[in-house]
């Protein structure tokens, strides 16, 4: 039986009521708060008890302090005299508990308690606002790329994962800040009546957003087609966790050495920057080696493409290189095949490239057609052609002025194909190409 338990710290900074109620439920289940760490809450097993908890702030305290200051010790002594024992503290946040049902509350003046929360917010809100600004910028860039290159983004699980991450961050921060200022305005009025208004944070929303991010991340890793990407992500996450642990280890060591808070902050920031540079350099070197070895190359060698030059012309496929790349998401799958001469053999053979877009959404199918048509607008125009040659719903051929080009777009239910060859296809070749590309 495990005697320790860990969970994420999923509370709004101002939600002192929610923190206390949660810790009381955990104590009733036999878990006592032991510490608040950078990785969350740590509990130790106890006999289930009916305990009362209270969370309050002491703004002068800092996580860089080598030991509690005089004012903080005075607060703890006063609470102990009132029957409240210190469970743990983390910077400004102080957590106390008692087994006395009628113990005097630590804060008896709602105005003072409200002022302490507001002072704590002055240290927390700048980080929230900076994250909100960063989220807005990245969300704007993601949306711009989504509208500028919808086919690439809708077929990329990695891009959609980034979109979910930034959207979740924006939703949570906007809701959390809105709830805080709404509660603050109501709490000020309640304090004038001598009542502390209980807090209600966005912990549930935070859990939903984290769940959405986790699901999007798992889906991305499960559908990722790029060789080596999963290993790269896992190495990056491990490196980030190691960086976080190392930085907090430096801070903890300096605290144990009784280094002043200001000096601890400066040295910890220096260690953070140095270790981040080392990690970034190591990751960059690893990515470069992976690209050079082909593990992160978008193109893969493929020996079984659905359509080859040999099938269309009757010639041999010797002297060719077959390349393939794929992206897929819940909305769209994009497969690109390319057949070109092997330049090492110094041969010049007819080449061919085609892209298959597969989707279950008619609106995205139409979006594929619109983007493919728009991409050729600067140098030509796609004109309808006989779709029965391709056994398809519709087909188009590119024309530049009055000359037909060797670029084709073919549409089937749930599939759109862009085909480009080194020569103009004959009717017989179109029939064969349509049979191969429409059923693969």
PyMOL commands that set and color helices and strands:
alter all, ss='L'
color gray80, all
select helices_A, chain A and resi 16-28+70-81+110-148+150-154+157-192+203-223+229-256+261-293+309-313+343-345+362-375+387-390+427-439
alter helices_A, ss='H'
color red, helices_A
select strands_A, chain A and resi 4-7+31-37+40-45+52-57+85-90+93-98+300-301+320-328+333-341+352-358+381-384+394-400+403-412+415-421
alter strands_A, ss='S'
color yellow, strands_A
deselect
rebuild
show_as cartoon
